[in-house]
Amino acid sequence: VRRSTLRQQKAARAQERTSARKKFDQRIRSSPEQVFAAYASIKLDEKIESLVSNDGGLTDLLEKAAGKPITFETFFGVHALPETADTDSGDAKDLVLAFDRPYPLTVQACNKLLRLQAHVRDWDGIRHTITAMRAHEMQFDPLTFVALATAAAQQHDAAWAQTLLDEAEASGLASPSLYSAVANAHARAQDIGAALDVVNKVPTFQQNTIMYTPIIQAAAAMKDYERAWEIFDHARQHGIEPDAVTFSTMIHICGQTDHFERALNLHEEMEMLGVSATEVTYNSLLFACGQRGTPEALETAKTLFAQMQAAAVPQDGITYNTMISTCARCGDADAAISYATKMEEAQLAYDDFTYNALLHAFASAQTSPLYANDQLTKNRFIKEAELLFEEMQTEGIKPGLREFNALCLVYTRGNRIHRALGVLEQMQEAGVTPDFRTQSMIESML
């Protein structure tokens, strides 16, 4: 009986929190101009914070504020509920205490303001807040430095981040989170050496994968794949196990370098370590399959796609586009059409990448062993390509050089010389200049 009562009480509290959040959201929707006035006056109360200040709730608040600036004065200058608030109704029962006084002017509250401003990339507001804090003779604490270094990383301003770290070290306020943020700033500025120097200042037992992942991603962005592997292996040798983001990054690198088997091995290792594959992980695996472009890789991609569905991992436009592209590389136009149909059933709109991948699927089918003795089907794919090209324009997607070349490839591989020449005329009318690929395809038929 006691357990049942506790469960009921827990369920009732959860329902109250959900109800309060819905009512708060309704208030925001009815008067979005009061969002900041309301948010600025919320007390640092654990219950209210759980309703309003979680990542999702905070994002909603900021988006509904319609770009109203978050200033030091706005944040600390509100003293009561908006006049239109109905504080007597039961609707405000769980929130009325949250609005009875403004934020106290403390470093902790300023840190919250800095995080808000960084969230909306209000760099001028951040500088104003720093000036106001110094005017009020407020001393930075460790979280202030972290908030500012995070903002510096978002701006790719490694110099500012390093200055903050130097100041924090001199004050004895440097924390592992600060070193991580500063390393991230150097990584975003693509200074991998400086980023590693910052991480190496942290004792090994305090290092974590969050410090290393941005550096690995920076190396990958610079196409320095060998160094990315070196950093990845170095971290693991020091007992720092990768998370889903790190694994996904390394799998994507495998795709870029056509290390198909290595990508699959990393996925198996994720499963062994109990690291759940994310949408990005699967998309990176599918990309690796497409880069390999063999029938075996296509079968692997189909299996991975099915695993995503079984694990309820979201499948977005990138997922479907990658599958269609993989089918195109393997010359299986029927499979490409199948995944395009599934994409429509998932209510995902085609983009230029989708159309381009389908056109390449129809082009590759012209020389694919799958249709070697089926000229009727190959002719059908040419017609499909023409209809698809028309549909793309009907949907408001203006074909560019890539799309014109894809259509031209369908005609050249299908031995339709006059239609290929017609593509050149269409390009001229559209103001698109042919490149060497276009010329090479035409010349191959003459």
N, C-alpha and C positions, 0 to 999 in steps of 0.2 A: 504494500500500500504506500509506504514511504517513497519507494523508487518511483511509483506511478505518479505520486504527487509532485516529486521533484521534476519529473519529465514534463508534467503539465505546466508547472511554474516556468520552466525553461522555455517551453513552447510559447507561453503567454508573453514572456519578456521579448522573445524574438519577434512575435507578432506586433508588440508595441513599438519596437524599434523600426520595423518595416512600415507600420502605419504612420509613425512620426516622420519618417523620411519622405514618404509619399506626400504627406500634407505640406512638408517644407518645400518639396519640389513644386507642388501646386501653387504655393505662394510665390515662388520664384517665377513660374510661368505666367502668373497673372500680373506680376509687377517686376519685370527684370531690371528696371532702373534702380531698384532698391537692393539689389543683391549685395553690393559692396557695403552699403550701410548696414545691412543685416550681418554680413560676415564679419565686418570689423568690430561689431559689438558682442560677438560670441565670447563667452568666458572660456578660459582654459579648463573646461570641464570634460572629464573622460567620457562620459556618456554622450554628450553633444558632439565631441570630437569624433566619436565612432560613427555618428550619424552623418556628419557634414564633411569632415576633413580627410577621409580616406581618399586614395588617389582618384577613384572614379567620381566620388562626390565633389572633390575639389575641382576636377576638370569640368564637371557639369556647371558648377558655380561660375567658373571663369568664362566658359563659353556663353552662358546665358547673360553675362554681364555686358555683352555687345561691345566689347572693347573699351569700356570705361576705365580710365587710368587708375592704377593702384598706387597711390602716393602715400608718403609718410603721414601727411596730414589727414588723408581720407581714412587711413587704417586706424589711427589713434584718436581721431577727432569726433567720433560718433558716440553719443551718450545715451541714446534711448531707442526704442523701437520706432520704425516709421509710423507716422501719424495714422496711416490707413490700416495698421495692423489691428486685428480683432483679438485683443488679449483676453476678453471675457469668455470667448467661446471655447468649447472643449477641443476644438481643432488645434489650439495653441498650447494645450496642456503640458506636453513634454518639452516644449521649446521656450516657454515664456521666461523661465529662469535664465536662459542663455542670453537674453537681451537686456539684462537689468543694469549692466555697466560696460564701459568700453574696455578694450585691452589695456592692461597696465603697461606703462612705458618701461619695459624691461628688455634686456638683451635677448632673452628667449623669444619674446614677442617679435622683436626686430628680425630674429633669424627666420621666423615664420613668414614675415613680410618679404624678406630676401628670397625665400624659396618660391613664394607666389610670383614675385617679379621675374625670377629666372624662368619659371614655368611658362610665362607669356613672353619671354625674351625682351623684357622692358629694361634695356641696358641703362638708359638715362635715369630711369626710376631707381635702379640699383645704386648708381653713383650718388643720386640725391639722398637716398637712405643712408649711405655711408657718411656723407657730409653731415646729415642731421644727427646721426649717432655720435659723431665726434663733437658736434656742437653741444650735445647734452652730456659730454664727458663720459660716454659709455665705453667700457673696455670690451674688445672682442673676446669671445670665448671660443673653445675649439670648434663648436658647430657654426659659428660665424665664418671662420676661415673655410670650413668645408663648403658652406653655402656659396661663398664668393668664388672659391676655386672651381666649383661645379659650373657657376655662371661663366667663368673664364674659359673652361673647357668647351662650353657650348658655343663660345665665340671663336674658338680655335686660338685663343690668346695665351700662348704658352708663357710669354714674358710676364704677364700679370700674375698668372698662376704661380710661377716660380718666385716672384716677389712676395706673394702671400705666404708661400712656404718658408722663405727665408725669415720673414717677420714672425711667423708662428714658432719656428725653431728657436729664434732668439728669445722669445717669450716663454718657451717651454710648453707651448700649446699644440704642438704638432701631433696629430693622431694618425693611425693607419688609414682612416677614411680620407684624411687630407692628402696623404701621400698617394692614395689611389686616384683622387680627383686630379691632382697635379700631373700624375703619370698619364692620365687620360687626356689632359690638355696637350701635353707634348706629343702624344700619339696622334691626336687629331691634327696637330700641326705637322705630322709626318716626320717628327724628329725621334726616331726609334731609340737611338743611343741615349738621348737625354731622358726618355721615358724609363728605360731600363735602369739608368743611374738613380732615378728617384725611387724605383721599386727596391733596388738593392740597399737603400738606406734603412729599409724596414727589416727587422729581424725575421729570419725565415719562418719561425713559428707563427708570426702574425701576417704573413703573406697569404693571399688567397687568389682564386681564379679571376675575381673581378678586377684585380690589378693587371693581370696578364692579358686578358681577352682583348681589351681595346688596342693593345700593342700588336697582338697577332693580327687583328683586323686591319690595322694601319699598314702592316707589312703586306697583307694580301691586297689592299687597295693600291699599293705601290708595285704590285706584281713581283714582290721579292718573296716568292714562295719558299725558297730554301731557308731564308731567315725566319719565316713564320714557323716552319717545322722545328727549327732550332730552339725558338722560344717555347714552343709547345712542349718539346721534349725536356727542356731545361726545367720547366715548371713541374712536370710530372716526376722528374728525378728528385725534386725537393719535396715530394709528397703532396703536391697541389693537384688534386684531381679536377679535370675539366667539368664544366656544367653543360647544359644543353646548348647554350649560345656558343661556347667554345667548340664543342663537337660539330655543331652546324657550320661554323666558320671553316673548320678543317675539312669537312666533307665537301664544302663548296670549292675549296682549293683543289681537292682531288678531282673535281669535275673540270676545273679550269686547266688542269695539267694531264687530263685523261688517265688518272689513276683510279680506274673503276673499281677494281678489286679492293684497293685500299679504302675507298669510301665505304664499301660494304662491310669491311672489317671493323671500321670505326663504329658503324651502326650496331654491329654485333657486340662490340665492347660496351656501348651505351647500355644495351639491354642487360649485359652481365653486371654492370655497376648499378643498375636500377635507375638510370637517368632516362626520364621519359622523353621520347622524340616529340618535337614540336612541329608545327606547320612549316617553319623554316627548315627544320631538319629534313623533313620529307621532300620539300621542294628542292633542296640541295641534292638529295639522293636522286631524285628524278632527273635533275639537270645532269648529274654524272652519267646516268643511263643514256641520256640523249647524246652526250658528247661521245660516248663509246659507239653508239649507232649501229649495233649488231642486233640480229634477231633475239639472241640470248639476253641482251641488255633490255630490249623491249619487253620481253616476258618478265624480267625482274621488275621493270617499271610498273607493269600491270599488277604484279603481286604487291608492290609497295603501295600503289594506289588503293588496292582493296584493304590493305592493313590500316591505312588512314581512316577509311570508312568504318572499319570494325572497331577501331580505337576512338571513334568520334572526334578525330582531329579535324579541325575546319579545313575545307578545301576551297581555296580562293581562285581568282582568275589566273594567278601565276601557276598554280597547280595544274589547271586544265590546259593552259597555254604550253606548259612544259611537256605535258603528255602528248599534246597534238604535235609539237615539234619533234618529240622523240619518235612518234609514229612516222612523221615525214622523213626523218633521217634514215629510217629503216625501210622506206618505200611502201609502207602499209597505209594506203589512203583510206581504206574502209575503216580501219581502227581509228584513224584521225577523225573521220566523220562521226564515228560512234562517240568519241570523247567530246566532240563539239556539240553533239546532241545532248549529252549529259550535262554539259555546261549550261545549255539553254534550260534544261529541266531544273537546274540548281538556281535559275533566275539570275545568272551572271551574264552581263552584256559582253559581246565581242568587242575587243579593241583592235588597234592596228596590228598588234602582235599576233592576235588570233587569226585575222585575215591573212597575214603574211605567212604564218605557219601552215594554214590550210592550202594556200596557193603552192607552197613548196611541196606539200604532200601530193598534190595533183601532178606536179612536175616530176617528182621522184618516181611516181607510179608508172610514168611512161617508159622508164628503163629498169623497173624493178622485176626481179625474177618471179615475184608473186603473180604478175600479170603478163608474163612473157608470151603466152599463147592466147591471150584474151584481148584482141584489138577492140572489140565492141566495148568492153569495160574501160579501156584506155580512152576511147573516144568520148565515153560518158563523162570521164573525169575532166576532159578538156572543156566540155560544155558546162560542167559544174564550176570550173574555174572562172569561166566567163560570167556566169550568173552571180558568182560570189563577188567578183570585181564590181559588178553593177550594184549589188546589194550594199557593199561597203560605201559607195558614194551616196546611195539613197539614205543610209544611216548617218550621213553627215561627216564621214571620215574621208578627208581628201587624200587621194593616193600620192605618195611621194616616190622618190627614186627606188626605194626598196621594193615597194609594191609593184611598180611598173616592171622592174627587173624580174620579179617573181612570175608575173604573167608572161613576160617574154620567154622565161625559162620553160614554162609549160608548152608554149608554141614551138620553141626550138627542139625540145626533146620529143615533141609529138610530130615533128616534121611538118609544121604549118608555117612555111616561110612567108607567105603573103600576110598572114595574121601577125607574125612577129614584126614585119615591117610596118604594119598598121599600128603597133604599139609605139614605134618611134614617132609616128605622126601624132598619136595621142599625147605623148610626152611633150612634143613641141607646142601643142595647143595649151597644155597645162603649165607651160613655162618651166618644165623640169628638164635639166640638162643630162643627157646620157653620160655614163662614165665608162671606164675601160671594160667593165663586166658586160655592159650592154653591147658595146662594139664587138667584144669577143664572141658573144652568143650569136650575133648576126653574121659575123665573118665565118663562124663555124658551119653555117648553112649555105654559104655562097660558093 
